């Protein structure tokens, strides 16, 4: 697995573990393997305080009339139920034992290490630990209902194909951009190991510390080299910037509202957000954005275009965002169009 994806996955797992004692009402906000490591599609605007939204947190949609897609899912479940080796539980979960293990069976309080691949009934794959080349560890009792139900019947060493009706998965709301509303999900699942919460946390925290060190070392290397580039300046906070075009208009304060055009990139050159691509500027208050933006925009005059190099401590810190890994240094090209207040 790529270090960026692995760090996002570890952060998600530790967050889930920290919430393991939430109320029953909170437990209905289920997460699936697809959610923990799927590539985020949400726009990463430079706000400082808005929580990272995952598909599991998207508000439920109002009930809609039954669609042709739902009818296909219903027909698929009916046909699959009659296939050789397929068993159906009282809840409607369908499963087929592909190979049997002889290990222990987890409880809802355990963490499990699994290999899995998830697909829709049309065969399109939405997530796979096999493709990432590394199994995943999850709290067994904190997943979508169908996945949890299957795990609590499996033994270590088992490999099953599980078919999860939409009401045991994401129902009418769907799962962000990767799982449509009312979708039946099919998973191939291998149960590799069972761990206690303490064991899982200790293992993941050790891995996260190692990856954190790698990210911070990469940041320091970049910032050190970048500071020596022609035209690059640094502030006392550690923010670095380069003037691409100087402006002649007003300068904002920390309380100002501004209109800007911008593009944001990771150190690997990946663009995670761009007002240019959306074809429209954006307006916001400088006291509502990440510290690197608040500071950097106050160095600019209307009409200016700067490149900002923002250390992770002045950006999204240890939490990251759906499309921004934790501990990420961010590079923004920013045009200050106007100071509006």
N, C-alpha and C positions, 0 to 999 in steps of 0.2 A: 504494500500500500504506500502511496506517496506520503511523505512526511506531513504535508498540509492536511490531507484528508484524515490521516491517523490522528493528528492533534485535535481536529474538530470532533472526531469520534470519541476520543478520550475525554474531552471536555463535556460532551453530551452525556457520556456514561456517568461521570462523576456527578453531574447535575442531577441525573435520575436517581443515583444512589442517595444523594443528599435529601431527596424528596421522598424516600421510601416509607416515611411514616406519615405522609399526608393523609387527609381525610378520605373517606370513600368517595365523596363527591369529586375531589381532585383526581382520584385514580381513574375517573372516566376519561380524563384527557390522555388517552393511550398513545404510546409511541410504538412504531414498528422498526425492525431492522432497517427498512428502506429509509425511514425518517432520520435515523441517527447518522447515517453516512452518505445519504444521497446528496448530490451537488445542489447547493442552494440556488434558487432562481430569483429570490427577492431582490429588489433594488436596494443597494447599500448607500443611502444618502448619508451625508456627514452629520447626522444628529448624534448627540452624545448620550442621551438617556433612554431612548426608545428601546424596549427589549427586543432581542432577536426573535423573529417569528419563524416557527417551523410549520410544515404542513399540518402537524398535529394540533397546532394552536389556531388555525384558521377558523373563524366563527362558522357555526353550522348554518347551512343555507335553508331557506324555507322549502317545505316539501313541494315537489313538482310532480306533474303528471307522469305516469309511467312511460318511459321512452322505449324505442326499438332496441336500444342497447341493453336496457334492463330485461326485456323479453328474451334477448339472446342469453343473458346470464342465467335466467330462470331455466331456459331450455338446456343450457350446458349442465347445470346442477342436476336436473332430472336425468339426463343421459349418463352423466358421470356416475351417479348413484348406482346404476345397474351394471357398471363395468366389473369385471372379475377382480376380486381382491379389495374392492373399495368398501369401507365400512362407514356408517353414518351414526353420529352421536345424537343424543336427545336434543341438543342445541341446534343441530343442522350442520355441524362441522363434518366434512368428509375427509377420510384419510386412507392411505394405502401403505402398508409396510413394504419397503423396498429391500431392506436388509435388517436383520435383528441383532441387537447387542445383548450383553448380559450384565451390564453395570447397574448402578443405582438409578432411581427415578427422582427428579427434583421436586421440591415443594415451591410454593409461591414466594417464599422468603429467600430462596436460593438465587444465585447468579449462575447463568449457564454460558458455556462457550460453544458456539455452533458455527457450522458452515451452512450457507443457504443461498438459494437463488429464487427470486420472486418474479412472477410474470402474470399478465392478464390472460383472459381466455382466448384472445387472438394470438397468443404466443409472444407478444412483445414483452421483453424483460425490463423491469424498472429498477432492479437492484440485485447485486450479487457479490457475496464475499469471495466467491471463487475467482471472479474476475479481478478483484483487488489483491488476490494472492495471500489472504490472511483471514482466519476466522474472526468472529466478533463475539464479545461478551456482553450480556444483557441481564438485567434483573427479570427473572422469569415471570413474576407477577405484575410487571409494569408495562406489558405489551398489549397489542390489540387482543380482544377476547379470544379470537380463534387461534392465534399463535400461542397464547398462554395455555389454553385448554389442551392443545396438542402436546406441548412440552411437558405438562404435568402427567401425561400418560406414557411418555417415552422413557426408555432406559438409555444410559450412556452406551454408545455404540450403534444405536438405532439410526436408520435413515428412512424417512417417510416422505411421501408426497401428500401434502395437506391442501385441501381445497376449502377456502374460507368464504362463505356467503357474505355479502356486503354488510349485513346487520351485525356480523361478528368482526368486521374490519372497520372501514371508514364511513359506511352508510351513505347518507345523502350528501354529506359535506365533501366527500372525497379526500384525497391527500395532496393538497397543493397542486403543482403542475404535473406530478408523476402518476397519480392515481385518480381516475375519473370518479365522479359521484356514482354511487350504487354499483360499484365494481366488485365482482367476484375475484379473489386473489388466489393464486396457486403457488405454493412454495415447495421446493425440495429442501428438506432440512436434515442435517446430520447433528446429533447431539454428541459432542466430543468430551465435555467435562462439566462437572458441577462444582461450584465454589461458594463459600460463604461470602456474605457482603464484605466482611473484613479482609478476606483473602483477595477478593476482586478489587477492592479499593486500593489495597497495598500494591498489588501488581500494576494497576493502571496509574497510580500516582508515581510509581518509580519510572514507568515508561514516559509519563508526561514530563517529569523532571528532566529526563534525558532529551526529549524533543524540545523542551523549552530552552535548554542550554544550547542546542543546535540553532534554534531560531535567533536567540539573542546574539550568539557568536556571528551569525550571518548578518544581522543588523549592524553590529559594531564594525564589521569588516566593510560593509557598504558605506556607512556614514563616514568612516575614516578616509576611505578612498574618495568618496564624493566631496568631502570638505576641501580636498586638494585640487578639485576641478576649477578651471577658470570661471570666474563669475559667481561661484557659490559662496554664500555667506551663512554664518550661523549665529543664532541668538543664544542668550544665557540659558534658556530652557533646554536647548538641544535641537530646536527646530532649525532646519537648513532651508535656504531658498535661493532662487536664481531669478533675476529680473530678465524676462524675455522682451517685454515692451513696457516702457515707463509711462505712467499716466500723468494727467495734468489737472484732474478734477479734485473733488472733495475726498478726504480720508475718513473712513468710518471710525467709530468708537466701539467699545465692547457692547454697548447698548443699541447699536445701530441695526436697522434692517437693510439688507443689501440684495441686489439682483446680480447673479453671476452666471457664467457658463463655465463648465468644468469637465475634466476627465480624471478618473482615479485608476491607478494601476498598482499591482503588487510588485515586489522586487523582481519577479520572474517575467515581468512585462505584461502579465494578464490584466486586461481591462475589466474591472468589476462594476464600474458605473460610469455613465457619461451623459451629460445633458445635451452634448452635441449630437449623440446618436438618437436621442429622443426628439431632437429638433426644437427644443424650447428651453429658455432660461429658467432658473429657479430662484425664488425669493425666500429668505429666512432671516431670523434674528441671529446676530453673532453670539448672543448669550445662550443660544440653543444648540450649538454645534460642538464638535470635539475641540479640545483645547488648541490643537495645532492649527485648526481653521480660524478660531477666534483670534489667535495671535497673528497668524500669517496675513489675514485680510486687513488687519489694522496697520500693516506696513505699506499697504497699497493705496494708490489714488485711483479715482475713476478713470477708466480707460487703460489701466495697467493689466499686464498679463505676466503672471509669475509661475514658476515651478516650485512647489512646496515639497519638501522631503520630511515626512512626519514620523518620528520614532513611535514605537507602539505605545509608550507611556503617555503620549500626547494624542493618541488615536483611540482604538478600541481595546487597548490593554490586553488583559489575559482572557477576556471573554470572546473577543472577535464578533463577527456578524455572520449571517447565513452564507455570504459569499466572500467573507474576509476571515482568514484563519486567525486564531489567537496569536498574540505576540507579533503581529505583522507591522512592518514599516510600510507606510503608504506614500505613494508619489502622486501628487495632484498637479495638473495644469489648470490654472484658475484665471479667468478674466473677470475683473470687477467692472460690471456694466454700469451700475449706478448705486449710489448711497441714497436710500429712500426715506430714511428718517434718522 
